Amino acid sequence: MKKLIVGLAFSFCISLSVCIEVSTSAMAETLSAYSPQTSSDTNPKVSPQISPKTPPQIMPKMTARNGYVEPFKMFDNVYYVGDKWVSSYAVVTSSGLVLIDTLEFPFSQWIPVNLKKLGLADKSVTHLIVTHGHTDHVGGAAYLQNLYGADVIITEKGQKLAIAQAAKSKGESKFLPPNPKSFVQDSSSLMVGYTEFKFYITPGHTAGDLSVDFMVKDRGKEYRAFVVGGHSPNLQNASLAAAFKTSMARIKALAGQSPEVTVNLANHPHKNNLFKNRDRTSLQAGDDAAVNPFVDQADFYRFIQQQESLAVETEIKSN
């Protein structure tokens, strides 16, 4: 259970996994961070998780103990705005920002603050891409959709899982499912400004995993990036575990198409050495000849191979 400590006087538990601190000042930070997004002081936007008659949602204190990570730039058009455990990426397009995954609520409230820290708060958030319906990826989608008026990109099965997960959510982690206008289809694409996002439904972790394929930019060069919709096969469902193996084979084939994938934008930071590469980037500051450490084709294929091995192990155990 995750303990939430409010102010200095009391604590209570919510259905999360680590200890969280919340300060009374965090409430003020939340309100000030969101004020540019409101239409007026007398008619503020209200989080979908909160009744208009209840007090504003308290934002978890941004500390390492809570899993907070300072946002940082990965590419000219990609920034990390996630936390210690779950990834969230802000993609800059000529028409606004696209967010990939929305974290678990209430930690999703860190994302607008992170955008402000990065100097991106003046850009509109046009789309929210949800890789699958587990709480840690979809938990903040309705909140951010309400805040920004963004379109939600999610699979039909991903939305069904989001609804089920939302119904089970409680306490400070209570959230509502997002409200997509329609459901993304396999092998479809979306142009946001001059940036094209390609989508593939790759089930196995859940039934509605959505993988994303687009180009990132670094110092005048373009590289193909890939977000695998779900990591690790579903151990509770034999058919999904089998589907996972098929999906990984498909992703490997897709990644080999020209231009080949060289950037692994995993939806959990420990899956792509994200923080290690961030630290390497800091050491390379000012070195124009240095290769961006997030460009690592071998790492992407190594990750896919690990996922394929997990699928085989799961298959053997189920037989």
Summary of the structure (lengths in Angstrom):
residues: 319
radius of gyration: 19.3
end to end distance: 34.4
largest distance: 61.9
contacts: 1064
relative contact order: 0.11
helix: 34%
strand: 22%
